[in-house]
């Protein structure tokens, strides 16, 4: 059941996060939106509220543990509990390794890996105590296979795959009933490509996404399917992308 579940969404100011927030709120979830762009979060939260849904928001830099802890506190203070966190924040400034864009490498590690760690660290005490909870994370098809120009990005997304699988297994072993769902999107039309500073890589990626890209709402539908399962059921992995893309 989605209705009345309290769901934190990171990277909620656009793309998959925004689409998921609107869909879950329309199904009766109480959504807690986090991202660095508070102005965009406010617009989304206001739109959800006008449509009869429940939403609150808070500026969130996932690389800062204290800010992850703060949004969990916001969820619990506002709605009394927390049921789901959707770890969706991510960046993809791809480039060949030979381009030596080392600042981009570290940014991807900080957001795509440490952001996931910080989010899980923020929710795990509550989930363990209540012996229930759901962690959903956005990986990528680049977390399933290797792609040129995506060595670091792919590495961060392979990390998410492994980390989430171990979280699922340990929870089952420990009896804490924490469910997981890892999503591997292919070409989804979002703002992800905007961070690519390498000109040739940017042009190539835009070409792929212009040809194949499908709306972020398609991934939101998958998140809803994961959350809507009975409490005794985990669907732990979803690969989703355009039907006509040979990713």
SERO-4910 file (N, C-alpha, C, O; in steps of 0.05 Angstrom, whole numbers):
BEGIN
 pado doro    nc1    nc2    nc3   cac1   cac2   cac3    cc1    cc2    cc3    oc1    oc2    oc3
  Unk    A     17    -24      0      0      0      0     17     25      0     37     27     15
  Unk    A     10     44    -17     24     70    -18     10     90      0     24    107     12
  Unk    A    -16     89      2    -31    109     17    -21    112     46    -17     92     60
  Unk    A    -16    137     54     -7    144     81     22    137     87     31    143    109
  Unk    A     37    125     69     65    121     74     80    147     73     75    164     56
  Unk    A    100    150     91    116    174     92    142    168     76    157    149     83
  Unk    A    147    184     55    168    178     36    187    202     33    178    223     25
  Unk    A    212    199     39    232    219     33    243    214      5    248    191     -2
  Unk    A    245    235    -11    256    233    -38    279    253    -40    275    277    -37
  Unk    A    303    243    -46    326    261    -51    328    266    -81    318    250    -97
  Unk    A    340    288    -88    341    295   -117    313    301   -127    306    294   -150
  Unk    A    297    313   -110    268    316   -116    260    341   -131    237    345   -136
  Unk    A    280    357   -139    273    383   -152    268    381   -181    260    401   -194
  Unk    A    273    358   -194    268    355   -222    268    325   -229    273    308   -212
  Unk    A    263    319   -254    267    292   -265    252    270   -250    229    273   -244
  Unk    A    267    248   -246    255    225   -233    244    231   -205    222    222   -198
  Unk    A    259    247   -190    250    254   -163    224    269   -163    206    263   -147
  Unk    A    223    290   -180    198    306   -181    175    288   -191    153    290   -179
  Unk    A    179    273   -211    157    256   -222    147    236   -201    123    231   -199
  Unk    A    166    225   -186    159    205   -165    143    219   -143    124    208   -133
  Unk    A    152    242   -135    138    257   -114    109    262   -121     91    258   -105
  Unk    A    105    271   -145     77    277   -154     60    252   -156     37    252   -148
  Unk    A     72    231   -166     56    206   -169     49    194   -142     26    187   -137
  Unk    A     69    192   -124     64    180    -98     44    197    -82     26    186    -69
  Unk    A     47    223    -84     28    241    -69      0    238    -80    -20    239    -65
  Unk    A     -3    234   -106    -30    230   -118    -42    204   -109    -67    200   -110
  Unk    A    -25    185   -100    -35    159    -90    -38    159    -60    -43    138    -48
  Unk    A    -34    182    -47    -39    185    -18    -15    183     -1    -18    184     24
  Unk    A      9    182    -12     33    182      4     38    210     15     29    230      3
  Unk    A     52    212     37     61    237     49     90    241     42    107    226     52
  Unk    A     96    260     24    123    261     13    139    283     25    129    305     32
  Unk    A    165    277     29    184    296     41    206    300     20    221    281     14
  Unk    A    208    324     10    225    329    -14    251    343     -6    251    362     10
  Unk    A    273    332    -16    299    343    -10    315    347    -36    315    329    -54
  Unk    A    329    369    -38    347    375    -60    362    401    -54    355    414    -34
  Unk    A    381    408    -70    396    433    -65    380    458    -73    386    479    -63
  Unk    A    361    455    -91    346    478   -102    320    481    -87    299    470    -96
  Unk    A    320    495    -65    296    498    -48    274    512    -63    250    506    -58
  Unk    A    281    531    -80    260    545    -95    243    526   -112    219    529   -114
  Unk    A    257    507   -125    242    488   -142    226    469   -124    204    461   -131
  Unk    A    237    461   -101    222    444    -83    196    457    -74    176    444    -72
  Unk    A    198    482    -69    174    497    -59    152    496    -80    129    491    -74
  Unk    A    159    500   -105    140    500   -127    127    472   -129    102    470   -133
  Unk    A    143    451   -127    132    424   -129    114    418   -105     93    407   -109
  Unk    A    123    425    -81    107    420    -57     81    435    -59     60    424    -51
  Unk    A     82    460    -68     57    476    -70     38    463    -90     14    462    -86
  Unk    A     49    453   -113     32    440   -133     19    415   -122     -5    410   -127
  Unk    A     34    399   -107     23    375    -94      1    382    -75    -20    369    -74
  Unk    A      6    403    -59    -14    411    -38    -39    421    -52    -61    415    -43
  Unk    A    -36    437    -73    -60    447    -87    -77    424    -99   -101    426   -101
  Unk    A    -63    402   -106    -77    379   -117    -90    361    -96   -101    341   -102
  Unk    A    -86    369    -71    -98    354    -49    -80    335    -35    -88    319    -18
  Unk    A    -54    336    -43    -34    318    -31    -20    331     -7    -26    353      0
  Unk    A     -2    315      5     13    325     28     42    324     22     53    303     14
  Unk    A     55    347     25     84    349     19     97    370     36     85    392     41
  Unk    A    121    364     45    138    384     57    166    382     44    171    363     30
  Unk    A    182    403     48    208    402     34    229    415     52    223    430     71
  Unk    A    254    409     45    277    420     59    301    419     41    305    400     27
  Unk    A    316    441     41    341    441     25    359    418     35    363    414     59
  Unk    A    371    404     16    386    380     23    410    377      5    407    375    -20
  Unk    A    434    377     17    459    369      3    465    342     13    474    338     36
  Unk    A    462    322     -4    465    294      6    493    287     15    498    267     28
  Unk    A    513    304      7    540    299     15    545    306     45    567    300     56
  Unk    A    526    319     58    529    327     86    511    310    103    487    310    101
  Unk    A    524    294    121    508    276    138    487    291    155    465    282    158
  Unk    A    495    314    165    476    329    182    451    337    168    429    337    180
  Unk    A    453    342    142    429    350    127    412    326    121    387    329    119
  Unk    A    424    303    117    408    278    114    393    272    140    369    265    140
  Unk    A    407    275    163    395    271    188    372    290    193    351    283    204
  Unk    A    375    315    183    355    335    188    329    330    172    308    335    182
  Unk    A    332    319    148    308    314    133    292    290    144    268    288    141
  Unk    A    307    271    156    293    249    170    278    260    194    255    252    199
  Unk    A    290    278    208    277    291    231    252    306    222    231    305    235
  Unk    A    254    320    199    231    335    188    208    315    182    185    321    188
  Unk    A    215    293    170    194    273    163    180    263    188    155    262    190
  Unk    A    196    257    208    184    245    233    169    267    249    148    261    261
  Unk    A    180    291    250    167    313    264    140    320    251    121    327    265
  Unk    A    140    320    224    116    328    210     94    307    209     71    312    213
  Unk    A    103    282    203     84    261    197     84    238    218     68    219    216
  Unk    A    102    240    237    101    220    259    118    195    255    122    180    274
  Unk    A    127    191    231    143    167    226    156    169    198    153    189    184
  Unk    A    170    148    190    182    146    164    181    118    154    187     99    169
  Unk    A    172    115    129    169     88    117    188     82     95    197     59     92
  Unk    A    194    102     79    210     98     54    230    121     50    223    144     55
  Unk    A    254    114     41    271    135     30    279    127      2    287    104     -3
  Unk    A    276    146    -17    283    142    -45    309    158    -50    308    182    -52
  Unk    A    331    143    -51    357    156    -55    362    160    -85    372    143    -99
  Unk    A    354    183    -94    353    189   -123    373    210   -132    377    212   -156
  Unk    A    384    225   -113    403    246   -121    427    234   -136    438    214   -127
  Unk    A    435    246   -158    458    236   -172    467    255   -194    452    272   -203
  Unk    A    492    252   -202    503    268   -224    519    250   -243    528    229   -235
  Unk    A    521    259   -268    534    243   -289    551    260   -307    546    261   -332
  Unk    A    572    274   -297    589    289   -315    610    271   -328    634    272   -322
  Unk    A    601    254   -347    618    235   -360    639    247   -378    635    269   -389
  Unk    A    661    233   -382    683    242   -399    703    219   -400    703    202   -382
  Unk    A    719    218   -421    741    198   -421    760    203   -398    764    226   -390
  Unk    A    771    182   -387    790    185   -365    814    203   -374    825    218   -358
  Unk    A    821    201   -399    844    217   -409    839    247   -408    858    262   -410
  Unk    A    814    254   -406    807    283   -403    815    294   -376    816    318   -372
  Unk    A    820    276   -357    830    284   -330    812    304   -316    822    323   -304
  Unk    A    786    300   -318    767    318   -304    764    308   -275    742    298   -268
  Unk    A    785    310   -260    786    297   -234    766    310   -214    756    296   -196
  Unk    A    760    335   -217    739    347   -199    713    333   -203    698    328   -184
  Unk    A    706    326   -229    682    312   -235    682    284   -222    661    275   -212
  Unk    A    705    271   -223    707    244   -210    699    246   -181    683    230   -172
  Unk    A    710    265   -167    705    267   -138    676    276   -133    665    267   -113
  Unk    A    665    292   -150    637    300   -146    619    276   -149    600    273   -133
  Unk    A    624    259   -168    608    235   -171    610    216   -147    590    205   -139
  Unk    A    634    213   -137    637    196   -113    622    209    -89    609    195    -74
  Unk    A    625    235    -86    613    248    -63    582    246    -64    570    241    -43
  Unk    A    570    250    -87    541    251    -89    530    222    -93    511    214    -79
  Unk    A    541    208   -112    529    182   -120    535    160   -100    519    141    -97
  Unk    A    558    161    -86    564    141    -67    560    151    -38    544    140    -23
  Unk    A    574    173    -31    571    183     -3    543    192      2    534    190     25
  Unk    A    529    203    -18    502    211    -14    484    188     -6    466    190     10
  Unk    A    489    165    -19    473    140    -12    480    131     16    463    125     32
  Unk    A    506    131     23    514    123     49    502    141     71    492    132     91
  Unk    A    503    167     66    492    186     85    462    183     89    452    184    111
  Unk    A    448    178     67    419    174     69    412    149     84    394    149    101
  Unk    A    426    127     79    421    102     93    428    105    123    414     95    140
  Unk    A    451    119    128    459    123    156    437    139    171    433    135    195
  Unk    A    424    157    157    404    174    170    378    158    177    365    163    197
  Unk    A    371    138    160    346    124    164    349     98    179    330     88    191
  Unk    A    373     86    178    376     59    188    368     56    218    355     36    225
  Unk    A    376     74    235    368     71    263    337     69    267    327     53    282
  Unk    A    323     86    252    293     85    254    282     60    243    265     47    255
  Unk    A    292     51    220    282     27    207    288      2    224    271    -16    226
  Unk    A    312      2    236    319    -21    253    301    -22    278    291    -43    286
  Unk    A    296      1    290    280      3    314    251     -6    308    240    -21    324
  Unk    A    240      3    286    212     -4    280    209    -30    265    187    -40    260
  Unk    A    232    -43    259    233    -68    244    216    -66    218    200    -85    212
  Unk    A    219    -45    205    205    -40    179    218    -16    165    228      2    179
  Unk    A    217    -16    139    227      7    124    234     -2     96    237    -26     91
  Unk    A    236     17     78    241     11     50    262     31     40    258     55     41
  Unk    A    283     20     29    304     37     17    303     32    -13    308     10    -23
  Unk    A    298     53    -29    297     52    -58    320     69    -68    324     92    -58
  Unk    A    334     60    -88    357     75    -98    358     75   -128    352     55   -141
  Unk    A    367     97   -139    371     99   -168    400     92   -174    418    107   -167
  Unk    A    404     70   -188    430     64   -199    429     72   -229    421     95   -235
  Unk    A    436     55   -247    436     61   -276    442     35   -291    453     17   -279
  Unk    A    435     35   -317    445     12   -333    475     12   -333    488     -9   -338
  Unk    A    488     35   -327    517     36   -324    526     23   -299    550     21   -294
  Unk    A    508     15   -282    514     -1   -258    511    -31   -263    514    -47   -245
  Unk    A    505    -38   -288    502    -66   -296    523    -74   -317    530    -98   -319
  Unk    A    532    -55   -333    552    -61   -354    570    -36   -357    562    -14   -350
  Unk    A    593    -40   -370    612    -18   -373    607     -3   -399    600    -14   -419
  Unk    A    611     24   -397    608     41   -420    632     60   -422    639     72   -402
  Unk    A    644     62   -446    665     82   -449    656    110   -441    632    117   -446
  Unk    A    673    126   -430    668    153   -420    653    152   -393    648    174   -382
  Unk    A    646    128   -383    631    127   -359    645    111   -337    632     99   -320
  Unk    A    672    112   -337    686     95   -317    679    102   -288    673     84   -272
  Unk    A    680    127   -282    675    135   -254    645    134   -248    637    124   -227
  Unk    A    629    145   -266    600    144   -262    591    115   -259    576    109   -240
  Unk    A    599     98   -277    592     70   -275    601     57   -250    587     42   -237
  Unk    A    625     64   -241    635     54   -216    618     61   -192    614     45   -175
  Unk    A    609     86   -192    591     94   -170    565     79   -171    553     73   -150
  Unk    A    555     73   -194    530     59   -197    532     29   -192    513     17   -182
  Unk    A    556     18   -198    561    -10   -190    562    -12   -159    553    -31   -148
  Unk    A    573      9   -147    573      9   -117    545      8   -106    539     -8    -88
  Unk    A    526     24   -118    499     24   -109    487     -4   -111    473    -13    -93
  Unk    A    492    -18   -133    482    -45   -137    491    -64   -114    475    -77   -101
  Unk    A    517    -64   -109    528    -81    -88    518    -73    -60    509    -91    -45
  Unk    A    519    -48    -54    511    -38    -28    482    -45    -21    476    -55      0
  Unk    A    465    -41    -41    436    -46    -36    431    -76    -33    414    -84    -18
  Unk    A    445    -92    -48    442   -121    -46    450   -131    -18    437   -148     -7
  Unk    A    472   -121     -8    482   -129     18    463   -119     40    457   -133     59
  Unk    A    452    -95     37    433    -84     56    408   -102     57    398   -108     79
  Unk    A    399   -111     34    376   -130     33    382   -156     47    366   -166     63
  Unk    A    405   -167     41    413   -193     53    416   -191     83    407   -208     98
  Unk    A    430   -171     92    435   -168    121    409   -163    136    405   -174    158
  Unk    A    391   -147    124    365   -143    137    350   -169    140    337   -174    161
  Unk    A    350   -185    119    336   -211    121    349   -228    143    334   -241    158
  Unk    A    375   -228    144    389   -245    164    384   -235    193    382   -251    211
  Unk    A    381   -209    196    378   -197    222    349   -194    230    343   -187    253
  Unk    A    330   -199    212    302   -198    218    291   -170    222    272   -166    236
  Unk    A    303   -150    209    294   -123    212    273   -115    190    262    -93    192
  Unk    A    269   -132    171    247   -128    151    251   -103    134    231    -92    124
  Unk    A    276    -95    131    281    -72    113    282    -82     85    298    -99     77
  Unk    A    264    -70     68    263    -78     40    280    -59     23    285    -37     31
  Unk    A    289    -69      1    305    -53    -17    294    -55    -46    282    -76    -53
  Unk    A    299    -35    -62    293    -35    -90    314    -18   -104    316      6    -98
  Unk    A    329    -30   -122    349    -15   -138    339    -13   -166    331    -33   -178
  Unk    A    340     11   -177    329     17   -204    352     24   -223    369     40   -216
  Unk    A    352     11   -246    373     15   -266    361     28   -291    353     13   -309
  Unk    A    358     54   -292    347     67   -315    366     69   -338    390     71   -335
  Unk    A    356     67   -363    371     73   -387    365    102   -394    367    119   -377
  Unk    A    359    108   -419    356    136   -428    329    147   -418    308    142   -430
  Unk    A    330    162   -397    306    176   -386    311    206   -388    332    216   -381
  Unk    A    291    220   -398    294    248   -404    293    264   -378    272    269   -367
  Unk    A    317    272   -368    319    288   -343    340    309   -347    349    314   -370
  Unk    A    348    322   -326    370    342   -327    397    330   -324    417    345   -322
  Unk    A    399    304   -324    424    290   -318    447    298   -337    470    300   -329
  Unk    A    440    302   -362    461    308   -382    472    336   -379    494    342   -390
  Unk    A    458    353   -365    467    381   -363    494    385   -350    508    405   -353
  Unk    A    502    365   -334    528    367   -319    552    358   -335    574    360   -325
  Unk    A    547    348   -359    570    338   -375    585    361   -387    575    374   -405
  Unk    A    609    365   -377    626    388   -387    643    381   -411    651    399   -426
  Unk    A    648    355   -416    664    347   -438    647    349   -464    627    335   -466
  Unk    A    656    365   -483    639    372   -506    632    348   -523    608    344   -529
  Unk    A    651    331   -529    645    308   -547    626    288   -533    608    278   -545
  Unk    A    632    283   -507    614    265   -492    586    276   -490    567    261   -493
  Unk    A    584    302   -485    558    315   -483    542    312   -509    519    305   -508
  Unk    A    555    317   -531    541    316   -557    532    287   -562    510    283   -572
  Unk    A    549    268   -556    542    240   -561    518    231   -543    500    218   -553
  Unk    A    519    239   -518    498    231   -499    472    245   -506    451    232   -505
  Unk    A    473    270   -513    449    284   -521    436    271   -546    412    269   -548
  Unk    A    453    262   -564    443    248   -588    428    223   -581    407    218   -592
  Unk    A    439    208   -562    426    183   -553    399    189   -539    379    177   -545
  Unk    A    400    208   -522    375    214   -506    354    228   -524    330    223   -520
  Unk    A    363    244   -543    343    256   -562    330    235   -578    306    237   -585
  Unk    A    344    214   -585    333    192   -601    315    173   -585    294    165   -595
  Unk    A    323    167   -561    310    146   -546    295    154   -521    277    140   -512
  Unk    A    302    177   -510    293    184   -483    263    182   -478    247    191   -495
  Unk    A    255    171   -456    227    170   -447    224    186   -422    243    191   -408
  Unk    A    199    194   -415    195    212   -393    202    200   -366    201    176   -362
  Unk    A    209    217   -347    216    209   -320    193    194   -306    197    178   -288
  Unk    A    168    201   -314    145    188   -303    146    157   -305    133    143   -290
  Unk    A    160    147   -325    162    118   -329    177    105   -306    170     83   -297
  Unk    A    197    119   -296    211    109   -273    195    112   -247    195     95   -230
  Unk    A    181    134   -245    163    139   -222    143    116   -219    137    107   -197
  Unk    A    133    106   -242    114     83   -241    127     59   -229    114     44   -214
  Unk    A    153     55   -234    167     32   -224    171     35   -194    168     15   -179
  Unk    A    178     59   -185    181     64   -156    155     57   -142    154     45   -120
  Unk    A    133     65   -154    106     60   -142    101     30   -140     90     21   -120
  Unk    A    108     15   -160    105    -14   -160    120    -26   -136    110    -43   -122
  Unk    A    145    -17   -133    162    -28   -111    150    -22    -84    148    -40    -67
  Unk    A    141      2    -80    130     10    -54    103     -3    -48     96     -7    -25
  Unk    A     88     -9    -69     61    -19    -66     60    -48    -59     38    -59    -54
  Unk    A     82    -62    -59     82    -91    -53     75    -96    -23     80    -78     -6
  Unk    A     64   -119    -17     59   -126     11     85   -126     27    107   -129     16
  Unk    A     83   -122     53    106   -118     70    124   -143     70    148   -141     78
  Unk    A    113   -166     63    129   -190     63    143   -196     36    155   -217     32
  Unk    A    142   -176     18    152   -180     -9    171   -158    -17    165   -135    -15
  Unk    A    194   -166    -28    214   -147    -38    218   -153    -68    224   -176    -76
  Unk    A    215   -133    -84    225   -134   -112    250   -117   -112    249    -93   -111
  Unk    A    273   -131   -112    298   -116   -105    312   -103   -129    330    -87   -125
  Unk    A    304   -110   -154    318    -97   -177    298    -93   -200    282   -110   -206
  Unk    A    301    -69   -212    285    -63   -236    304    -50   -257    318    -31   -251
  Unk    A    304    -61   -281    318    -47   -303    296    -35   -321    278    -50   -329
  Unk    A    298    -10   -326    276      4   -341    288     23   -361    307     38   -355
  Unk    A    277     23   -385    287     41   -406    269     40   -430    249     26   -431
  Unk    A    276     55   -451    259     56   -475    259     29   -489    279     15   -491
  Unk    A    235     22   -499    232     -4   -512    249     -6   -538    256    -28   -546
  Unk    A    255     17   -549    270     17   -575    300     23   -571    314     28   -591
  Unk    A    310     24   -546    338     30   -542    354      5   -536    347    -10   -517
  Unk    A    374     -2   -553    390    -26   -547    413    -20   -528    436    -20   -535
  Unk    A    405    -14   -503    425     -5   -484    444    -27   -476    462    -23   -460
***
